[in-house]
Amino acid sequence: MTVNKLRARVAELLRTYPPANTDPSVFHRAQFDAGLAWVHFPEGLGGLGLARDLQDVVDTELRAAGAPVNPSGHVGIGVGMAAPTILAFGTPEQRSRYLRPLWLGEEVWCQLFSEPGAGSDLAAVATRAVREGDHWVVNGQKVWTSSAHVARFAILLARTDPDVPKHRGLSYFILDMSAPGVEVRPLRQITGEAEFNEVFLTDVRIPDTARLGAVGDGWKVANATLSSERVAIGGDQAHRESGMISKVAELWRKHPEVRGAAVHDRVMERWVAAEVFRLTGARLRQRLATGAPGFEGAAMKVMFADLAQSISLLELELDPDAALQYDDWTLVRPASVDFLSRGPGYRYLRAKGNSIEGGTSEVLRNIVAERVLGLPGEARVDKDVPWKKVPR
């Protein structure tokens, strides 16, 4: 399909469902059914089997026409992590069941990967899944689970074979968060909020039809998910001075009293770094248009964390009074994180988690060093030892 034909398809959607007088939910369903949700997905699953970068063409036309924003943009785990994993490893029935309500934002997803004893070393997860006929019985605990309190489904990594080395004994499942035995407890953070949760699984039954990939292929499937997660951080199109650097730039322009030669250098350094990050994201999108996500996402995740922390610190230094204030310590359980609608104190505190969530910066630097730069890998003495024999 040519770009002109794609634009014609968008124009037909807008003619049939004028944004000004069409309910947003109706418009979004029509957009998905027209293959304009994510054009690189197959036909019938919200796409047209086109190059990934052509989604920018669709989104630009829709924005210009005042079309409603897709609600799934507020449910990043489903769109950025679950969807590409289901597309790559799911059965036709799984794709048909989950992708449409996921994109429409009708069903929220969360990620059950991290555990109290397996944070940086994801392959060491201890949550067990034992086969009983056509079901798996799952017991264990997960932690740092964003949106678990509002999620309908979860992507779950569990150990199905403790007798083989840790990377080979894992399997990957879709978990119904309303199933008996699933308990979600809030984790209050330094910001006062509890967007994270810990999840306890007690004799939770999962049908084998909810497994993604083959038994024992969980590490392979999980790595695909993590790669998509890191790409999602820099894969979205962003304009210049978007994100947290916009707050520093606004302070600099509106408050001449904060200016000075030394501060000027620091502001420009962060501004340039933010622009490098944005342009690297554009290059990443071009890479995605020609193939699967690579290790560039790991590097961008490290850049994102460093930028968020250094920019939020600089913002407080430019506005010292803000460092002594905080807008709201009320315990709330938000469904998503919004850095820009809160005060500078919130941004500074919340940014501390950016170098931990989604893969620690230390682990991601190892990935870049070993898999991109080809440097010698760290010694891993438990790599070929059966999981049950590894000291814990």
N, C-alpha and C positions, 0 to 999 in steps of 0.2 A: 504494500500500500504506500502510495506517495504521500508527501506532506500535504499536498493540496487535497487529496481524498480524505486524509485524516481531519483536516480543518473542516471539510464539508460534512463529515460525520458529526463533529462537534456542533456545527451550525444547525444541523438537523435536530440534535438533542435540544438545543436552545429554542428552536422554533416550536417544537412539540411541547416542551416543558419550560415556558418562560420563567426565569428565576423570580421575577417581580411578583408573580401571583401563583407560584407553585410551592406547595409544602416542601421544606428541605428534605424530609425523609423520602418523599415521593421522587424528588429530583435525584437523590443519591442512588435510589434503587434503579432508576432509569439509566443513570450514568454507568453503573456497574453492568447492567444488562446490555448496554451498547458497547461494552469492551473498553470503556474510557476510564476505568478505575485505576488500573495499572497496565498500561498497554503492552508491557513485555510479558505478561502472563498469557497463557493460552486462551483461545476463543472459548467462550462458555464459562470461563472462570474470572470474568472481569477484565479480560485483556483481548488483544488482537494478534499476539505472537510477533510483535514488532520490536525494534530496538528500544532499549530502556530509555535512552535520552529523548525519545519522541514524547515521553510523558510531559516534558517541559512545554512542548507545543500545545498540548491539551490544556494544561494548567494555566498557561498564559491566556488562551482564548476564554477560558471559563472565568478567570479573574476579571478580565476586561468587560465581561458581560454581567458582572455582579453576581455570579453563581454562588450558592452557599458553600462554605468550607466543609469538606468531608469530616464528619465527626470522629472518624478513626484516627485523625491526626492527634487527638488527645489520648489515644490508647496505643502508645508507641510499641509496647512489647508485642502486641498482637500483629501489628502491621510490619514492624521492623525485624521481628525474630520468629514468631510462630508461622506467619504466612510463608516466607521463603523456605522454611524447613518443611512445612506440610507440602508445598509444591514440589520440593526436591525428593522427598522420601515417602510422602503419603500415597495411599491407594486412591483410585478414582472416587471411591465412596467417601473417603476422608476429605478429599479436596472439595467435593460437591457439598458436603455437610458443613464444613467449617469456614471456608474462605469468604463467602458472601456476607454472613452476619458479622464476621471479623472486620471486614473492610467497612461495613456500614456502621460499626461501633455499637451494634446491638449486643454483642457479647465481648466482655473484657477478658483479657488474658494476663496471666502472671507466669513467672519463671521459677521453678523449684529446682535449683541447681545447688547453690551454696549450702554448706552445713557448718555447725559449730566446729567440727574437727576436720573440715575440708574446705577451707576458704581459697587460698592461693593454689592449692593442689586439688583441682576439681576431680581428677581421676581417683582420688581417695575417698569418694563418697561412700557412706556406710548404710544409707537407707536401703533396706532389702526388699526385693520383690520375689516372691516364691510362687511358682506355677502350681495352680490347682485346677486341673481340667482346662476349661476355656477361659479361665480368669487368672489374674495375678493378685496375690495378697501382699500389700505393701505396709511396712512398718518403718518409722524413722522420723527424723526431724530436719526441717529446712529453716534457713535463717536469711535475713536481709531480703525478704521477698516484697518487692514493690507491688502495690495495688492488690495484694492477696485478699484484702478485706472487701473488695468490690468485684473480684474476678469471678467469672463463670467457669473458665477452664484454665488449666495450667499445663505447661510443658515440663515434664518431670524426668530427671535422670536418676536411675536406681540401679543397685547392684543385683544382678541375677545369677552370677556365678562367682562365689568367693574362692574357688579352687584354682583360678587362673590369675595371671598378673593383672594388676588393677585396671589397666587400659582395655583389657579384653573381656572383662566380666561385667560390663555395663549394658543396659538397654534403656530405651527412650520411649516414654509413654505420653499420651494425652490424658490428663486427669480432670474429671468432673469435680469442681470444688464444692459442689453441694452433696457429694457422696457421704454416706455415714462414715465416721471415723476421721474426718478432716476437721481440725481445729485451728483457727487463726487467732493469734494474739498480737496486739500492737507492740511495737518497739519505739519508745519515745526517743527522739534524736536531740542533738545539741541545739537544733532550731526550735525545739518545743513541740514540733509536729511528730506525727507517727505515720509517715507515708510508707515506712518499712514495717514488716511483720515477721514473726516466726510462725512456722506452720508445723503442727504435729500430725503425724499420720499413724493411725492405730487400726490395724486390720482392715485397711481400705481395699476394696475389691475393684480391680480395673479389668475390663474385658480385654482379651487378647486382640480384639479388633481395634482397640485404641492404641496399639503399639505402632510407633513410627520406625521403619527400618527393621532389619533382621534382629533376632535375639543375639546379644553380644556385640552388636554394632553401635551401641549407644555413644561411645566415644567419638566415632566418626560423625554421627548425626549431631552431637553436641558441639563439635568443632565447627560444623557448618552454621549452626545457630549463632555461636559466638562471633564468627566472622561477619555474619549479617548484622549483628548488634553493633559491632565496632564501625562498620561501614555506615550504619544509620546515623551515627553521630555527625559524620561529615558529608553524607550523601545528599542532603537536602540543599536545594538552591538557596543561597543567601545573598543579600545585597550588602554593599559596602557600609561599614559601621553598624551592622546588625549585631544583636546579642549584647553581651555585657559591656563591650567596649563603647557602646552607645551612651551608657551612663557616665563614663569618664569623659567622653568627648563633650557631652552636654554640660557637665560641671566646668570644664575648661573654658568653654565658650561663654557661658552665662555668668561666671564668677571670676572676674579678672584678679581679684585679691588672692586667688590660689596660685597664680602664675609665678614662675621664677625660672631661672636658667636651668638649674639642676632638675627641677620638676618637669620642665619642658622636655628634657632629654628622656626622662622615664616615660612620660606620656607618649612621646613619639615612638619609643621602643615598643611599647605595648600595642600602639595603634598599628605599627608595621607588622608585628607578630600576628595580630588578629587578621590583617589583610592576607598575610602568607597562609594562614590557616584557611581562610575563605577560598583562596585561589587553589590551594591544595585539594580542597573539597571539589572544586570544579574539575580538576584533573582526575580525581577519583571517579567522578560521574562519567567522564569520558572513558575511563578504564572499564567501568561497569558496563558501558554500552557495547563493549567488544568481547566481554567474557564474564566469568564468575568473579566475585570479590576475592582479592588476594590479601597480602599481608599489609597493604597500605592502611587498612583500617586500624591495625594495631598502632602504627605510628601516629595516626590522627587522634586516636583516643588519648595517647600520652600528651600530645600537643594541647588537646582540649582541656585536660585536667590542669596542666601547668598554666595555661592562659587564664582559666577561670579563677584559680587561686591568686595569681599575681595581679590580675586586674581588680578583683574584689578588694585586695589589700590596698592597692593604689587608690581606689575610690574612697576608702576610709581615711587614708592619709590626706587626701585633698579636702575632705570634709570631716575634721576631727570631732565635731559635735555629734555627728552620726555614729561615731564609734562608741559613744556613751549611751546611746539610745537603742531601743528595740521596739518594733511596732506592735508585736502581739506574741505573748508566750502561751496563749491558750492552746490546750491539747486538742488538736484536730487531726483527722485522718484523711488527708486529701487524696484524690484519685490520680493526681499527676503533680509534677514539679513545675513551678512557674517562677523563674529567677527574677523576671523584670517587673512583676507587679508588686513585689514586696520591697522593703527598705534595704539600704546598703548593709546593715548589720546582718540581715537574713542572708544576703548573697555571700557575704564573707564566711559565715558559719556553714552554710549549705555546700559551698564549694570545697570544703574540706573532704567531703565524701567522694568527690569526683575522681580522686586518684585511687580509690578503693573499688567502687562499684563498677560493674562491667569489665572486670579484670584489673588487678592492681597495676600501677605504673611500672613496678619492678618486674612483674611477670611479662608485661608487654614489651619492656625493653629487652628482656631475654629473647622473646620471639623475634623481634627485629634483628637483634645481634646474631642469632643462630640461623634463622631461616631467610633473612634478607642479605645480611652482610657475610654470612658464611663463617662466622667465628666459632671456635670450639665450644661445644655444649658443656653445661655444668654436669658434674658427676651425679648420676642417679643410681644409687645402690639398690633401690627396690624395684627397678624397672622390670626385671624378669622373675621376680619373686611372687609366688601366689599371694593374693591379697590377704588371705586369712593368716598368713605367716609374717606379715609386716608388723613390726612393733608399733603400737599406738598408745 
